[in-house]
Amino acid sequence: MLDYAAKLTRAPGDMTEGDIARLRDCGFSDRAILDIAQVAAYYAYVNRIADGLGVSLERYWSEGKEDYD
């Protein structure tokens, strides 16, 4: 699953039916594969929007959580 999500994120144009077949061979249903693809695509979308708009991380994330405990 993680290899599929990484490939979809890094090289979406290289995805093949074989990538889906490997997930099915591991026992993932078509619904689960759809969910995996949607989550990976959503995070890619959100990150590209944030990068495209110059959104920075909140101080909480860039300085480390331990500073706020």
C-alpha positions in Angstrom: 0.0 0.0 0.0 2.8 2.5 0.9 4.6 1.7 -2.3 1.4 2.4 -4.3 0.8 5.7 -2.4 4.4 6.8 -2.8 4.4 6.1 -6.6 1.1 7.9 -7.0 2.6 10.9 -5.2 5.9 10.9 -7.0 5.1 9.6 -10.5 1.4 9.6 -11.1 1.8 9.3 -14.8 3.7 6.0 -14.3 0.8 4.2 -12.6 -0.4 1.0 -14.3 -3.0 -1.6 -13.9 -0.2 -3.7 -12.4 0.0 -1.3 -9.4 -3.7 -2.0 -8.7 -3.3 -5.7 -9.3 -0.5 -5.9 -6.6 -2.9 -4.3 -4.1 -5.6 -6.7 -5.0 -3.1 -9.6 -4.6 -2.4 -8.3 -1.1 -6.1 -8.5 -0.3 -7.2 -4.9 -0.8 -10.8 -4.5 -2.1 -11.6 -2.1 -4.9 -13.1 0.2 -2.3 -10.0 0.1 -0.2 -7.8 0.9 -3.3 -10.1 3.9 -4.0 -9.7 5.1 -0.5 -5.9 4.8 -0.7 -5.8 6.7 -4.0 -8.1 9.4 -2.6 -6.1 9.9 0.5 -2.8 10.1 -1.4 -4.3 12.5 -4.0 -5.9 14.7 -1.3 -2.6 15.2 0.5 -0.8 15.9 -2.7 -3.5 18.4 -3.6 -3.4 20.2 -0.2 0.4 20.4 -0.2 0.5 21.8 -3.7 -2.1 24.4 -2.8 -0.2 25.4 0.3 3.1 25.5 -1.6 1.5 27.5 -4.4 0.1 30.0 -2.0 3.3 30.3 0.0 1.6 29.0 3.2 4.1 28.4 6.0 3.9 25.9 8.8 2.5 27.2 12.0 5.2 27.9 14.6 3.9 24.8 16.5 5.2 22.5 13.8 8.4 24.3 12.8 9.7 24.7 16.4 8.7 21.3 17.7 5.8 20.1 19.8 8.0 19.7 23.0 8.1 23.6 23.2 4.4 23.7 23.8 3.8 20.8 26.3 
